[in-house]
Amino acid sequence: MKNDNLRADRDDLDELDRFVPRVPAKRGNNLVMQVAAGVFLGGLALWLVQLGATALYAKLMMGTITFGG
């Protein structure tokens, strides 16, 4: 273990010199709109489920649901 050669070769350093970094994608405002739309649609879906459950519960309490014919 103590005889390991941990120094970098000159060829490896030359490859890093030729490396051209990519231009980072611009996504600031788009991500905010996606999160806002997700929160809004999630809240709307939860509200609709609660509305349906409340209507079903009210029908059960009133006894107006008939099963069968």
C-alpha positions as CSV (number, residue, x, y, z in Angstrom):
1,M,0.0,0.0,0.0
2,K,2.8,2.4,0.8
3,N,4.5,1.8,-2.5
4,D,1.5,2.9,-4.6
5,N,2.1,5.6,-7.1
6,L,-0.5,8.3,-6.5
7,R,0.9,11.0,-8.8
8,A,-1.0,11.8,-11.9
9,D,0.6,11.2,-15.3
10,R,1.2,14.2,-17.6
11,D,-1.2,12.6,-20.2
12,D,-4.1,12.8,-17.8
13,L,-3.5,16.5,-17.2
14,D,-3.4,17.2,-20.9
15,E,-6.8,15.7,-21.3
16,L,-8.2,18.0,-18.7
17,D,-6.8,21.0,-20.6
18,R,-8.9,20.1,-23.6
19,F,-12.1,19.8,-21.5
20,V,-14.7,22.3,-22.6
21,P,-17.5,22.7,-19.9
22,R,-21.1,22.8,-21.1
23,V,-23.1,25.9,-20.8
24,P,-25.5,25.4,-17.8
25,A,-29.2,25.3,-18.8
26,K,-31.3,28.3,-17.8
27,R,-34.2,27.0,-15.8
28,G,-34.9,29.4,-13.0
29,N,-38.4,30.7,-13.8
30,N,-39.7,27.5,-15.4
31,L,-39.0,25.5,-12.3
32,V,-40.9,27.9,-10.2
33,M,-43.9,27.7,-12.5
34,Q,-43.8,23.9,-12.4
35,V,-43.7,23.8,-8.6
36,A,-46.5,26.3,-8.4
37,A,-48.7,24.4,-10.9
38,G,-48.0,21.2,-9.0
39,V,-49.0,22.7,-5.7
40,F,-52.2,24.2,-7.2
41,L,-53.3,21.0,-9.0
42,G,-52.5,18.9,-6.0
43,G,-54.7,21.1,-3.8
44,L,-57.4,21.0,-6.4
45,A,-57.3,17.2,-6.5
46,L,-57.5,17.0,-2.7
47,W,-60.4,19.4,-2.6
48,L,-62.3,17.3,-5.2
49,V,-61.7,14.1,-3.3
50,Q,-62.9,15.7,-0.1
51,L,-66.0,17.0,-1.8
52,G,-66.8,13.6,-3.2
53,A,-66.3,11.9,0.1
54,T,-68.5,14.4,1.9
55,A,-71.2,13.9,-0.7
56,L,-71.0,10.2,-0.3
57,Y,-71.1,10.4,3.5
58,A,-74.1,12.7,3.4
59,K,-76.0,10.3,1.1
60,L,-75.1,7.4,3.5
61,M,-76.4,9.5,6.5
62,M,-79.6,10.4,4.6
63,G,-80.1,6.8,3.5
64,T,-80.7,7.8,-0.1
65,I,-78.2,5.3,-1.6
66,T,-79.9,2.2,-2.9
67,F,-77.9,-0.9,-3.8
68,G,-79.3,-3.1,-6.5
69,G,-82.6,-2.4,-8.2
